[in-house]
Amino acid sequence: MQRSKIVAIVTGAISIILAIAYLLLVQLLDFRGEMLPAPTDTGALPHIEHIA
């Protein structure tokens, strides 16, 4: 009984630590600002012609 109680406390503590780390990571990524799409520079791509 004592060992199972210790295992439950340790796994609960690990779960709480992972949850807090995840929330901190999300806040850090959100703090960087608005996500912008990648630039679409069509001049850098080779021109492909369609043959009908």
ModelCIF file with pLDDT and N, C-alpha, C, O atoms, coordinates in Angstrom:
data_MODEL
#
_entry.id   MODEL 
#
_entity.id                         1 
_entity.type                       polymer 
_entity.pdbx_number_of_molecules   1 
#
_entity_poly.entity_id                      1 
_entity_poly.type                           'polypeptide(L)' 
_entity_poly.nstd_linkage                   no 
_entity_poly.nstd_monomer                   no 
_entity_poly.pdbx_seq_one_letter_code       MQRSKIVAIVTGAISIILAIAYLLLVQLLDFRGEMLPAPTDTGALPHIEHIA 
_entity_poly.pdbx_seq_one_letter_code_can   MQRSKIVAIVTGAISIILAIAYLLLVQLLDFRGEMLPAPTDTGALPHIEHIA 
_entity_poly.pdbx_strand_id                 A 
#
loop_
_entity_poly_seq.entity_id 
_entity_poly_seq.num 
_entity_poly_seq.mon_id 
_entity_poly_seq.hetero 
1 1  MET n 
1 2  GLN n 
1 3  ARG n 
1 4  SER n 
1 5  LYS n 
1 6  ILE n 
1 7  VAL n 
1 8  ALA n 
1 9  ILE n 
1 10 VAL n 
1 11 THR n 
1 12 GLY n 
1 13 ALA n 
1 14 ILE n 
1 15 SER n 
1 16 ILE n 
1 17 ILE n 
1 18 LEU n 
1 19 ALA n 
1 20 ILE n 
1 21 ALA n 
1 22 TYR n 
1 23 LEU n 
1 24 LEU n 
1 25 LEU n 
1 26 VAL n 
1 27 GLN n 
1 28 LEU n 
1 29 LEU n 
1 30 ASP n 
1 31 PHE n 
1 32 ARG n 
1 33 GLY n 
1 34 GLU n 
1 35 MET n 
1 36 LEU n 
1 37 PRO n 
1 38 ALA n 
1 39 PRO n 
1 40 THR n 
1 41 ASP n 
1 42 THR n 
1 43 GLY n 
1 44 ALA n 
1 45 LEU n 
1 46 PRO n 
1 47 HIS n 
1 48 ILE n 
1 49 GLU n 
1 50 HIS n 
1 51 ILE n 
1 52 ALA n 
#
_struct_asym.id          A 
_struct_asym.entity_id   1 
#
loop_
_ma_qa_metric.id 
_ma_qa_metric.mode 
_ma_qa_metric.name 
_ma_qa_metric.software_group_id 
_ma_qa_metric.type 
1 global pLDDT . pLDDT 
2 local  pLDDT . pLDDT 
#
_ma_qa_metric_global.metric_id      1 
_ma_qa_metric_global.metric_value   85.52 
_ma_qa_metric_global.model_id       1 
_ma_qa_metric_global.ordinal_id     1 
#
loop_
_ma_qa_metric_local.label_asym_id 
_ma_qa_metric_local.label_comp_id 
_ma_qa_metric_local.label_seq_id 
_ma_qa_metric_local.metric_id 
_ma_qa_metric_local.metric_value 
_ma_qa_metric_local.model_id 
_ma_qa_metric_local.ordinal_id 
A MET 1  2 81.00 1 1  
A GLN 2  2 94.00 1 2  
A ARG 3  2 94.00 1 3  
A SER 4  2 95.00 1 4  
A LYS 5  2 97.00 1 5  
A ILE 6  2 96.00 1 6  
A VAL 7  2 97.00 1 7  
A ALA 8  2 97.00 1 8  
A ILE 9  2 97.00 1 9  
A VAL 10 2 98.00 1 10 
A THR 11 2 98.00 1 11 
A GLY 12 2 98.00 1 12 
A ALA 13 2 98.00 1 13 
A ILE 14 2 98.00 1 14 
A SER 15 2 98.00 1 15 
A ILE 16 2 98.00 1 16 
A ILE 17 2 98.00 1 17 
A LEU 18 2 98.00 1 18 
A ALA 19 2 98.00 1 19 
A ILE 20 2 98.00 1 20 
A ALA 21 2 98.00 1 21 
A TYR 22 2 98.00 1 22 
A LEU 23 2 97.00 1 23 
A LEU 24 2 97.00 1 24 
A LEU 25 2 95.00 1 25 
A VAL 26 2 93.00 1 26 
A GLN 27 2 94.00 1 27 
A LEU 28 2 92.00 1 28 
A LEU 29 2 88.00 1 29 
A ASP 30 2 87.00 1 30 
A PHE 31 2 85.00 1 31 
A ARG 32 2 84.00 1 32 
A GLY 33 2 78.00 1 33 
A GLU 34 2 81.00 1 34 
A MET 35 2 78.00 1 35 
A LEU 36 2 80.00 1 36 
A PRO 37 2 82.00 1 37 
A ALA 38 2 78.00 1 38 
A PRO 39 2 76.00 1 39 
A THR 40 2 76.00 1 40 
A ASP 41 2 71.00 1 41 
A THR 42 2 62.00 1 42 
A GLY 43 2 62.00 1 43 
A ALA 44 2 61.00 1 44 
A LEU 45 2 60.00 1 45 
A PRO 46 2 64.00 1 46 
A HIS 47 2 64.00 1 47 
A ILE 48 2 68.00 1 48 
A GLU 49 2 72.00 1 49 
A HIS 50 2 68.00 1 50 
A ILE 51 2 71.00 1 51 
A ALA 52 2 61.00 1 52 
#
loop_
_atom_site.group_PDB 
_atom_site.id 
_atom_site.type_symbol 
_atom_site.label_atom_id 
_atom_site.label_alt_id 
_atom_site.label_comp_id 
_atom_site.label_asym_id 
_atom_site.label_entity_id 
_atom_site.label_seq_id 
_atom_site.pdbx_PDB_ins_code 
_atom_site.Cartn_x 
_atom_site.Cartn_y 
_atom_site.Cartn_z 
_atom_site.occupancy 
_atom_site.B_iso_or_equiv 
_atom_site.pdbx_formal_charge 
_atom_site.auth_seq_id 
_atom_site.auth_comp_id 
_atom_site.auth_asym_id 
_atom_site.auth_atom_id 
_atom_site.pdbx_PDB_model_num 
ATOM 1   N N  . MET A 1 1  ? 0.827  -1.198 0.000   1.00 81.00 ? 1  MET A N  1 
ATOM 2   C CA . MET A 1 1  ? 0.000  0.000  0.000   1.00 81.00 ? 1  MET A CA 1 
ATOM 3   C C  . MET A 1 1  ? 0.869  1.260  0.000   1.00 81.00 ? 1  MET A C  1 
ATOM 4   O O  . MET A 1 1  ? 0.572  2.224  -0.705  1.00 81.00 ? 1  MET A O  1 
ATOM 5   N N  . GLN A 1 2  ? 1.933  1.245  0.787   1.00 94.00 ? 2  GLN A N  1 
ATOM 6   C CA . GLN A 1 2  ? 2.809  2.406  0.878   1.00 94.00 ? 2  GLN A CA 1 
ATOM 7   C C  . GLN A 1 2  ? 3.513  2.683  -0.455  1.00 94.00 ? 2  GLN A C  1 
ATOM 8   O O  . GLN A 1 2  ? 3.640  3.836  -0.868  1.00 94.00 ? 2  GLN A O  1 
ATOM 9   N N  . ARG A 1 3  ? 3.973  1.612  -1.128  1.00 94.00 ? 3  ARG A N  1 
ATOM 10  C CA . ARG A 1 3  ? 4.688  1.785  -2.392  1.00 94.00 ? 3  ARG A CA 1 
ATOM 11  C C  . ARG A 1 3  ? 3.761  2.352  -3.460  1.00 94.00 ? 3  ARG A C  1 
ATOM 12  O O  . ARG A 1 3  ? 4.179  3.221  -4.226  1.00 94.00 ? 3  ARG A O  1 
ATOM 13  N N  . SER A 1 4  ? 2.525  1.891  -3.534  1.00 95.00 ? 4  SER A N  1 
ATOM 14  C CA . SER A 1 4  ? 1.599  2.393  -4.552  1.00 95.00 ? 4  SER A CA 1 
ATOM 15  C C  . SER A 1 4  ? 1.254  3.863  -4.303  1.00 95.00 ? 4  SER A C  1 
ATOM 16  O O  . SER A 1 4  ? 1.017  4.615  -5.247  1.00 95.00 ? 4  SER A O  1 
ATOM 17  N N  . LYS A 1 5  ? 1.226  4.264  -3.047  1.00 97.00 ? 5  LYS A N  1 
ATOM 18  C CA . LYS A 1 5  ? 0.967  5.670  -2.731  1.00 97.00 ? 5  LYS A CA 1 
ATOM 19  C C  . LYS A 1 5  ? 2.128  6.543  -3.195  1.00 97.00 ? 5  LYS A C  1 
ATOM 20  O O  . LYS A 1 5  ? 1.914  7.638  -3.715  1.00 97.00 ? 5  LYS A O  1 
ATOM 21  N N  . ILE A 1 6  ? 3.351  6.065  -3.009  1.00 96.00 ? 6  ILE A N  1 
ATOM 22  C CA . ILE A 1 6  ? 4.531  6.817  -3.450  1.00 96.00 ? 6  ILE A CA 1 
ATOM 23  C C  . ILE A 1 6  ? 4.553  6.922  -4.968  1.00 96.00 ? 6  ILE A C  1 
ATOM 24  O O  . ILE A 1 6  ? 4.858  7.984  -5.511  1.00 96.00 ? 6  ILE A O  1 
ATOM 25  N N  . VAL A 1 7  ? 4.231  5.827  -5.659  1.00 97.00 ? 7  VAL A N  1 
ATOM 26  C CA . VAL A 1 7  ? 4.205  5.841  -7.122  1.00 97.00 ? 7  VAL A CA 1 
ATOM 27  C C  . VAL A 1 7  ? 3.151  6.827  -7.619  1.00 97.00 ? 7  VAL A C  1 
ATOM 28  O O  . VAL A 1 7  ? 3.385  7.551  -8.586  1.00 97.00 ? 7  VAL A O  1 
ATOM 29  N N  . ALA A 1 8  ? 1.993  6.858  -6.962  1.00 97.00 ? 8  ALA A N  1 
ATOM 30  C CA . ALA A 1 8  ? 0.936  7.789  -7.365  1.00 97.00 ? 8  ALA A CA 1 
ATOM 31  C C  . ALA A 1 8  ? 1.364  9.238  -7.167  1.00 97.00 ? 8  ALA A C  1 
ATOM 32  O O  . ALA A 1 8  ? 1.078  10.085 -8.013  1.00 97.00 ? 8  ALA A O  1 
ATOM 33  N N  . ILE A 1 9  ? 2.035  9.530  -6.078  1.00 97.00 ? 9  ILE A N  1 
ATOM 34  C CA . ILE A 1 9  ? 2.498  10.902 -5.814  1.00 97.00 ? 9  ILE A CA 1 
ATOM 35  C C  . ILE A 1 9  ? 3.559  11.310 -6.827  1.00 97.00 ? 9  ILE A C  1 
ATOM 36  O O  . ILE A 1 9  ? 3.531  12.431 -7.336  1.00 97.00 ? 9  ILE A O  1 
ATOM 37  N N  . VAL A 1 10 ? 4.494  10.410 -7.125  1.00 98.00 ? 10 VAL A N  1 
ATOM 38  C CA . VAL A 1 10 ? 5.568  10.731 -8.078  1.00 98.00 ? 10 VAL A CA 1 
ATOM 39  C C  . VAL A 1 10 ? 4.992  10.948 -9.472  1.00 98.00 ? 10 VAL A C  1 
ATOM 40  O O  . VAL A 1 10 ? 5.366  11.909 -10.143 1.00 98.00 ? 10 VAL A O  1 
ATOM 41  N N  . THR A 1 11 ? 4.096  10.083 -9.922  1.00 98.00 ? 11 THR A N  1 
ATOM 42  C CA . THR A 1 11 ? 3.523  10.261 -11.261 1.00 98.00 ? 11 THR A CA 1 
ATOM 43  C C  . THR A 1 11 ? 2.652  11.512 -11.331 1.00 98.00 ? 11 THR A C  1 
ATOM 44  O O  . THR A 1 11 ? 2.608  12.178 -12.365 1.00 98.00 ? 11 THR A O  1 
ATOM 45  N N  . GLY A 1 12 ? 1.965  11.833 -10.248 1.00 98.00 ? 12 GLY A N  1 
ATOM 46  C CA . GLY A 1 12 ? 1.188  13.075 -10.213 1.00 98.00 ? 12 GLY A CA 1 
ATOM 47  C C  . GLY A 1 12 ? 2.083  14.294 -10.302 1.00 98.00 ? 12 GLY A C  1 
ATOM 48  O O  . GLY A 1 12 ? 1.768  15.252 -11.008 1.00 98.00 ? 12 GLY A O  1 
ATOM 49  N N  . ALA A 1 13 ? 3.205  14.262 -9.583  1.00 98.00 ? 13 ALA A N  1 
ATOM 50  C CA . ALA A 1 13 ? 4.145  15.383 -9.631  1.00 98.00 ? 13 ALA A CA 1 
ATOM 51  C C  . ALA A 1 13 ? 4.739  15.533 -11.028 1.00 98.00 ? 13 ALA A C  1 
ATOM 52  O O  . ALA A 1 13 ? 4.877  16.650 -11.527 1.00 98.00 ? 13 ALA A O  1 
ATOM 53  N N  . ILE A 1 14 ? 5.090  14.413 -11.662 1.00 98.00 ? 14 ILE A N  1 
ATOM 54  C CA . ILE A 1 14 ? 5.619  14.465 -13.033 1.00 98.00 ? 14 ILE A CA 1 
ATOM 55  C C  . ILE A 1 14 ? 4.569  15.042 -13.977 1.00 98.00 ? 14 ILE A C  1 
ATOM 56  O O  . ILE A 1 14 ? 4.897  15.837 -14.858 1.00 98.00 ? 14 ILE A O  1 
ATOM 57  N N  . SER A 1 15 ? 3.326  14.652 -13.800 1.00 98.00 ? 15 SER A N  1 
ATOM 58  C CA . SER A 1 15 ? 2.251  15.161 -14.649 1.00 98.00 ? 15 SER A CA 1 
ATOM 59  C C  . SER A 1 15 ? 2.083  16.666 -14.488 1.00 98.00 ? 15 SER A C  1 
ATOM 60  O O  . SER A 1 15 ? 1.911  17.381 -15.475 1.00 98.00 ? 15 SER A O  1 
ATOM 61  N N  . ILE A 1 16 ? 2.131  17.144 -13.264 1.00 98.00 ? 16 ILE A N  1 
ATOM 62  C CA . ILE A 1 16 ? 1.995  18.588 -13.018 1.00 98.00 ? 16 ILE A CA 1 
ATOM 63  C C  . ILE A 1 16 ? 3.182  19.347 -13.599 1.00 98.00 ? 16 ILE A C  1 
ATOM 64  O O  . ILE A 1 16 ? 3.004  20.424 -14.167 1.00 98.00 ? 16 ILE A O  1 
ATOM 65  N N  . ILE A 1 17 ? 4.382  18.805 -13.465 1.00 98.00 ? 17 ILE A N  1 
ATOM 66  C CA . ILE A 1 17 ? 5.574  19.458 -14.029 1.00 98.00 ? 17 ILE A CA 1 
ATOM 67  C C  . ILE A 1 17 ? 5.477  19.531 -15.548 1.00 98.00 ? 17 ILE A C  1 
ATOM 68  O O  . ILE A 1 17 ? 5.797  20.563 -16.138 1.00 98.00 ? 17 ILE A O  1 
ATOM 69  N N  . LEU A 1 18 ? 5.039  18.450 -16.187 1.00 98.00 ? 18 LEU A N  1 
ATOM 70  C CA . LEU A 1 18 ? 4.881  18.463 -17.647 1.00 98.00 ? 18 LEU A CA 1 
ATOM 71  C C  . LEU A 1 18 ? 3.807  19.453 -18.084 1.00 98.00 ? 18 LEU A C  1 
ATOM 72  O O  . LEU A 1 18 ? 3.972  20.135 -19.095 1.00 98.00 ? 18 LEU A O  1 
ATOM 73  N N  . ALA A 1 19 ? 2.720  19.541 -17.342 1.00 98.00 ? 19 ALA A N  1 
ATOM 74  C CA . ALA A 1 19 ? 1.646  20.476 -17.689 1.00 98.00 ? 19 ALA A CA 1 
ATOM 75  C C  . ALA A 1 19 ? 2.132  21.921 -17.587 1.00 98.00 ? 19 ALA A C  1 
ATOM 76  O O  . ALA A 1 19 ? 1.834  22.737 -18.459 1.00 98.00 ? 19 ALA A O  1 
ATOM 77  N N  . ILE A 1 20 ? 2.871  22.238 -16.538 1.00 98.00 ? 20 ILE A N  1 
ATOM 78  C CA . ILE A 1 20 ? 3.390  23.598 -16.373 1.00 98.00 ? 20 ILE A CA 1 
ATOM 79  C C  . ILE A 1 20 ? 4.411  23.915 -17.459 1.00 98.00 ? 20 ILE A C  1 
ATOM 80  O O  . ILE A 1 20 ? 4.422  25.025 -17.990 1.00 98.00 ? 20 ILE A O  1 
ATOM 81  N N  . ALA A 1 21 ? 5.271  22.951 -17.797 1.00 98.00 ? 21 ALA A N  1 
ATOM 82  C CA . ALA A 1 21 ? 6.252  23.166 -18.869 1.00 98.00 ? 21 ALA A CA 1 
ATOM 83  C C  . ALA A 1 21 ? 5.548  23.405 -20.198 1.00 98.00 ? 21 ALA A C  1 
ATOM 84  O O  . ALA A 1 21 ? 5.972  24.254 -20.983 1.00 98.00 ? 21 ALA A O  1 
ATOM 85  N N  . TYR A 1 22 ? 4.472  22.660 -20.456 1.00 98.00 ? 22 TYR A N  1 
ATOM 86  C CA . TYR A 1 22 ? 3.721  22.841 -21.697 1.00 98.00 ? 22 TYR A CA 1 
ATOM 87  C C  . TYR A 1 22 ? 3.089  24.229 -21.743 1.00 98.00 ? 22 TYR A C  1 
ATOM 88  O O  . TYR A 1 22 ? 3.152  24.904 -22.771 1.00 98.00 ? 22 TYR A O  1 
ATOM 89  N N  . LEU A 1 23 ? 2.487  24.655 -20.652 1.00 97.00 ? 23 LEU A N  1 
ATOM 90  C CA . LEU A 1 23 ? 1.872  25.983 -20.631 1.00 97.00 ? 23 LEU A CA 1 
ATOM 91  C C  . LEU A 1 23 ? 2.915  27.081 -20.827 1.00 97.00 ? 23 LEU A C  1 
ATOM 92  O O  . LEU A 1 23 ? 2.660  28.063 -21.524 1.00 97.00 ? 23 LEU A O  1 
ATOM 93  N N  . LEU A 1 24 ? 4.092  26.920 -20.212 1.00 97.00 ? 24 LEU A N  1 
ATOM 94  C CA . LEU A 1 24 ? 5.153  27.908 -20.409 1.00 97.00 ? 24 LEU A CA 1 
ATOM 95  C C  . LEU A 1 24 ? 5.625  27.941 -21.861 1.00 97.00 ? 24 LEU A C  1 
ATOM 96  O O  . LEU A 1 24 ? 5.891  29.012 -22.407 1.00 97.00 ? 24 LEU A O  1 
ATOM 97  N N  . LEU A 1 25 ? 5.730  26.763 -22.484 1.00 95.00 ? 25 LEU A N  1 
ATOM 98  C CA . LEU A 1 25 ? 6.138  26.702 -23.882 1.00 95.00 ? 25 LEU A CA 1 
ATOM 99  C C  . LEU A 1 25 ? 5.121  27.379 -24.785 1.00 95.00 ? 25 LEU A C  1 
ATOM 100 O O  . LEU A 1 25 ? 5.493  28.115 -25.698 1.00 95.00 ? 25 LEU A O  1 
ATOM 101 N N  . VAL A 1 26 ? 3.851  27.137 -24.540 1.00 93.00 ? 26 VAL A N  1 
ATOM 102 C CA . VAL A 1 26 ? 2.798  27.760 -25.347 1.00 93.00 ? 26 VAL A CA 1 
ATOM 103 C C  . VAL A 1 26 ? 2.818  29.275 -25.163 1.00 93.00 ? 26 VAL A C  1 
ATOM 104 O O  . VAL A 1 26 ? 2.676  30.015 -26.136 1.00 93.00 ? 26 VAL A O  1 
ATOM 105 N N  . GLN A 1 27 ? 2.989  29.742 -23.939 1.00 94.00 ? 27 GLN A N  1 
ATOM 106 C CA . GLN A 1 27 ? 3.057  31.181 -23.701 1.00 94.00 ? 27 GLN A CA 1 
ATOM 107 C C  . GLN A 1 27 ? 4.274  31.792 -24.386 1.00 94.00 ? 27 GLN A C  1 
ATOM 108 O O  . GLN A 1 27 ? 4.183  32.892 -24.932 1.00 94.00 ? 27 GLN A O  1 
ATOM 109 N N  . LEU A 1 28 ? 5.390  31.110 -24.367 1.00 92.00 ? 28 LEU A N  1 
ATOM 110 C CA . LEU A 1 28 ? 6.601  31.612 -25.013 1.00 92.00 ? 28 LEU A CA 1 
ATOM 111 C C  . LEU A 1 28 ? 6.406  31.722 -26.521 1.00 92.00 ? 28 LEU A C  1 
ATOM 112 O O  . LEU A 1 28 ? 6.789  32.719 -27.132 1.00 92.00 ? 28 LEU A O  1 
ATOM 113 N N  . LEU A 1 29 ? 5.808  30.690 -27.116 1.00 88.00 ? 29 LEU A N  1 
ATOM 114 C CA . LEU A 1 29 ? 5.580  30.725 -28.554 1.00 88.00 ? 29 LEU A CA 1 
ATOM 115 C C  . LEU A 1 29 ? 4.536  31.770 -28.926 1.00 88.00 ? 29 LEU A C  1 
ATOM 116 O O  . LEU A 1 29 ? 4.636  32.392 -29.984 1.00 88.00 ? 29 LEU A O  1 
ATOM 117 N N  . ASP A 1 30 ? 3.545  31.971 -28.079 1.00 87.00 ? 30 ASP A N  1 
ATOM 118 C CA . ASP A 1 30 ? 2.508  32.963 -28.342 1.00 87.00 ? 30 ASP A CA 1 
ATOM 119 C C  . ASP A 1 30 ? 3.042  34.374 -28.169 1.00 87.00 ? 30 ASP A C  1 
ATOM 120 O O  . ASP A 1 30 ? 2.542  35.303 -28.803 1.00 87.00 ? 30 ASP A O  1 
ATOM 121 N N  . PHE A 1 31 ? 4.042  34.551 -27.327 1.00 85.00 ? 31 PHE A N  1 
ATOM 122 C CA . PHE A 1 31 ? 4.619  35.861 -27.050 1.00 85.00 ? 31 PHE A CA 1 
ATOM 123 C C  . PHE A 1 31 ? 5.375  36.416 -28.254 1.00 85.00 ? 31 PHE A C  1 
ATOM 124 O O  . PHE A 1 31 ? 5.575  37.626 -28.354 1.00 85.00 ? 31 PHE A O  1 
ATOM 125 N N  . ARG A 1 32 ? 5.797  35.537 -29.171 1.00 84.00 ? 32 ARG A N  1 
ATOM 126 C CA . ARG A 1 32 ? 6.601  35.968 -30.320 1.00 84.00 ? 32 ARG A CA 1 
ATOM 127 C C  . ARG A 1 32 ? 5.813  36.841 -31.281 1.00 84.00 ? 32 ARG A C  1 
ATOM 128 O O  . ARG A 1 32 ? 6.421  37.556 -32.077 1.00 84.00 ? 32 ARG A O  1 
ATOM 129 N N  . GLY A 1 33 ? 4.516  36.815 -31.243 1.00 78.00 ? 33 GLY A N  1 
ATOM 130 C CA . GLY A 1 33 ? 3.719  37.688 -32.094 1.00 78.00 ? 33 GLY A CA 1 
ATOM 131 C C  . GLY A 1 33 ? 2.896  36.906 -33.091 1.00 78.00 ? 33 GLY A C  1 
ATOM 132 O O  . GLY A 1 33 ? 2.788  35.681 -33.029 1.00 78.00 ? 33 GLY A O  1 
ATOM 133 N N  . GLU A 1 34 ? 2.322  37.653 -34.009 1.00 81.00 ? 34 GLU A N  1 
ATOM 134 C CA . GLU A 1 34 ? 1.419  37.064 -34.991 1.00 81.00 ? 34 GLU A CA 1 
ATOM 135 C C  . GLU A 1 34 ? 2.187  36.171 -35.967 1.00 81.00 ? 34 GLU A C  1 
ATOM 136 O O  . GLU A 1 34 ? 3.289  36.506 -36.403 1.00 81.00 ? 34 GLU A O  1 
ATOM 137 N N  . MET A 1 35 ? 1.586  35.039 -36.298 1.00 78.00 ? 35 MET A N  1 
ATOM 138 C CA . MET A 1 35 ? 2.196  34.150 -37.281 1.00 78.00 ? 35 MET A CA 1 
ATOM 139 C C  . MET A 1 35 ? 1.896  34.673 -38.677 1.00 78.00 ? 35 MET A C  1 
ATOM 140 O O  . MET A 1 35 ? 0.737  34.912 -39.018 1.00 78.00 ? 35 MET A O  1 
ATOM 141 N N  . LEU A 1 36 ? 2.925  34.848 -39.474 1.00 80.00 ? 36 LEU A N  1 
ATOM 142 C CA . LEU A 1 36 ? 2.770  35.333 -40.830 1.00 80.00 ? 36 LEU A CA 1 
ATOM 143 C C  . LEU A 1 36 ? 3.049  34.193 -41.800 1.00 80.00 ? 36 LEU A C  1 
ATOM 144 O O  . LEU A 1 36 ? 3.921  33.363 -41.544 1.00 80.00 ? 36 LEU A O  1 
ATOM 145 N N  . PRO A 1 37 ? 2.317  34.144 -42.910 1.00 82.00 ? 37 PRO A N  1 
ATOM 146 C CA . PRO A 1 37 ? 2.590  33.080 -43.880 1.00 82.00 ? 37 PRO A CA 1 
ATOM 147 C C  . PRO A 1 37 ? 3.943  33.290 -44.550 1.00 82.00 ? 37 PRO A C  1 
ATOM 148 O O  . PRO A 1 37 ? 4.485  34.395 -44.561 1.00 82.00 ? 37 PRO A O  1 
ATOM 149 N N  . ALA A 1 38 ? 4.464  32.224 -45.097 1.00 78.00 ? 38 ALA A N  1 
ATOM 150 C CA . ALA A 1 38 ? 5.744  32.305 -45.791 1.00 78.00 ? 38 ALA A CA 1 
ATOM 151 C C  . ALA A 1 38 ? 5.613  33.211 -47.010 1.00 78.00 ? 38 ALA A C  1 
ATOM 152 O O  . ALA A 1 38 ? 4.564  33.237 -47.653 1.00 78.00 ? 38 ALA A O  1 
ATOM 153 N N  . PRO A 1 39 ? 6.665  33.950 -47.332 1.00 76.00 ? 39 PRO A N  1 
ATOM 154 C CA . PRO A 1 39 ? 6.589  34.826 -48.509 1.00 76.00 ? 39 PRO A CA 1 
ATOM 155 C C  . PRO A 1 39 ? 6.459  34.013 -49.796 1.00 76.00 ? 39 PRO A C  1 
ATOM 156 O O  . PRO A 1 39 ? 7.067  32.953 -49.945 1.00 76.00 ? 39 PRO A O  1 
ATOM 157 N N  . THR A 1 40 ? 5.666  34.525 -50.704 1.00 76.00 ? 40 THR A N  1 
ATOM 158 C CA . THR A 1 40 ? 5.477  33.844 -51.988 1.00 76.00 ? 40 THR A CA 1 
ATOM 159 C C  . THR A 1 40 ? 6.119  34.685 -53.072 1.00 76.00 ? 40 THR A C  1 
ATOM 160 O O  . THR A 1 40 ? 5.479  35.566 -53.646 1.00 76.00 ? 40 THR A O  1 
ATOM 161 N N  . ASP A 1 41 ? 7.372  34.414 -53.347 1.00 71.00 ? 41 ASP A N  1 
ATOM 162 C CA . ASP A 1 41 ? 8.116  35.124 -54.377 1.00 71.00 ? 41 ASP A CA 1 
ATOM 163 C C  . ASP A 1 41 ? 8.096  34.267 -55.637 1.00 71.00 ? 41 ASP A C  1 
ATOM 164 O O  . ASP A 1 41 ? 8.895  33.340 -55.775 1.00 71.00 ? 41 ASP A O  1 
ATOM 165 N N  . THR A 1 42 ? 7.184  34.576 -56.555 1.00 62.00 ? 42 THR A N  1 
ATOM 166 C CA . THR A 1 42 ? 7.047  33.757 -57.756 1.00 62.00 ? 42 THR A CA 1 
ATOM 167 C C  . THR A 1 42 ? 8.186  33.996 -58.738 1.00 62.00 ? 42 THR A C  1 
ATOM 168 O O  . THR A 1 42 ? 8.369  33.201 -59.659 1.00 62.00 ? 42 THR A O  1 
ATOM 169 N N  . GLY A 1 43 ? 8.948  35.058 -58.570 1.00 62.00 ? 43 GLY A N  1 
ATOM 170 C CA . GLY A 1 43 ? 10.059 35.327 -59.473 1.00 62.00 ? 43 GLY A CA 1 
ATOM 171 C C  . GLY A 1 43 ? 11.211 34.353 -59.288 1.00 62.00 ? 43 GLY A C  1 
ATOM 172 O O  . GLY A 1 43 ? 12.025 34.173 -60.194 1.00 62.00 ? 43 GLY A O  1 
ATOM 173 N N  . ALA A 1 44 ? 11.286 33.722 -58.116 1.00 61.00 ? 44 ALA A N  1 
ATOM 174 C CA . ALA A 1 44 ? 12.391 32.825 -57.843 1.00 61.00 ? 44 ALA A CA 1 
ATOM 175 C C  . ALA A 1 44 ? 12.146 31.424 -58.384 1.00 61.00 ? 44 ALA A C  1 
ATOM 176 O O  . ALA A 1 44 ? 13.075 30.624 -58.487 1.00 61.00 ? 44 ALA A O  1 
ATOM 177 N N  . LEU A 1 45 ? 10.895 31.125 -58.730 1.00 60.00 ? 45 LEU A N  1 
ATOM 178 C CA . LEU A 1 45 ? 10.562 29.792 -59.229 1.00 60.00 ? 45 LEU A CA 1 
ATOM 179 C C  . LEU A 1 45 ? 10.731 29.727 -60.741 1.00 60.00 ? 45 LEU A C  1 
ATOM 180 O O  . LEU A 1 45 ? 10.476 30.718 -61.426 1.00 60.00 ? 45 LEU A O  1 
ATOM 181 N N  . PRO A 1 46 ? 11.154 28.588 -61.275 1.00 64.00 ? 46 PRO A N  1 
ATOM 182 C CA . PRO A 1 46 ? 11.254 28.480 -62.739 1.00 64.00 ? 46 PRO A CA 1 
ATOM 183 C C  . PRO A 1 46 ? 9.866  28.475 -63.370 1.00 64.00 ? 46 PRO A C  1 
ATOM 184 O O  . PRO A 1 46 ? 8.905  27.969 -62.790 1.00 64.00 ? 46 PRO A O  1 
ATOM 185 N N  . HIS A 1 47 ? 9.781  29.038 -64.546 1.00 64.00 ? 47 HIS A N  1 
ATOM 186 C CA . HIS A 1 47 ? 8.504  29.118 -65.241 1.00 64.00 ? 47 HIS A CA 1 
ATOM 187 C C  . HIS A 1 47 ? 8.215  27.796 -65.949 1.00 64.00 ? 47 HIS A C  1 
ATOM 188 O O  . HIS A 1 47 ? 9.061  27.279 -66.678 1.00 64.00 ? 47 HIS A O  1 
ATOM 189 N N  . ILE A 1 48 ? 7.029  27.258 -65.735 1.00 68.00 ? 48 ILE A N  1 
ATOM 190 C CA . ILE A 1 48 ? 6.613  25.998 -66.366 1.00 68.00 ? 48 ILE A CA 1 
ATOM 191 C C  . ILE A 1 48 ? 5.445  26.301 -67.299 1.00 68.00 ? 48 ILE A C  1 
ATOM 192 O O  . ILE A 1 48 ? 4.430  26.855 -66.877 1.00 68.00 ? 48 ILE A O  1 
ATOM 193 N N  . GLU A 1 49 ? 5.598  25.934 -68.566 1.00 72.00 ? 49 GLU A N  1 
ATOM 194 C CA . GLU A 1 49 ? 4.520  26.157 -69.520 1.00 72.00 ? 49 GLU A CA 1 
ATOM 195 C C  . GLU A 1 49 ? 3.694  24.904 -69.680 1.00 72.00 ? 49 GLU A C  1 
ATOM 196 O O  . GLU A 1 49 ? 4.213  23.788 -69.697 1.00 72.00 ? 49 GLU A O  1 
ATOM 197 N N  . HIS A 1 50 ? 2.379  25.114 -69.799 1.00 68.00 ? 50 HIS A N  1 
ATOM 198 C CA . HIS A 1 50 ? 1.477  23.981 -70.020 1.00 68.00 ? 50 HIS A CA 1 
ATOM 199 C C  . HIS A 1 50 ? 1.369  23.712 -71.505 1.00 68.00 ? 50 HIS A C  1 
ATOM 200 O O  . HIS A 1 50 ? 1.122  24.630 -72.288 1.00 68.00 ? 50 HIS A O  1 
ATOM 201 N N  . ILE A 1 51 ? 1.552  22.459 -71.902 1.00 71.00 ? 51 ILE A N  1 
ATOM 202 C CA . ILE A 1 51 ? 1.434  22.078 -73.305 1.00 71.00 ? 51 ILE A CA 1 
ATOM 203 C C  . ILE A 1 51 ? 0.082  21.418 -73.496 1.00 71.00 ? 51 ILE A C  1 
ATOM 204 O O  . ILE A 1 51 ? -0.213 20.397 -72.875 1.00 71.00 ? 51 ILE A O  1 
ATOM 205 N N  . ALA A 1 52 ? -0.744 22.008 -74.360 1.00 61.00 ? 52 ALA A N  1 
ATOM 206 C CA . ALA A 1 52 ? -2.104 21.471 -74.558 1.00 61.00 ? 52 ALA A CA 1 
ATOM 207 C C  . ALA A 1 52 ? -2.171 20.605 -75.775 1.00 61.00 ? 52 ALA A C  1 
ATOM 208 O O  . ALA A 1 52 ? -3.233 20.072 -76.095 1.00 61.00 ? 52 ALA A O  1 
#
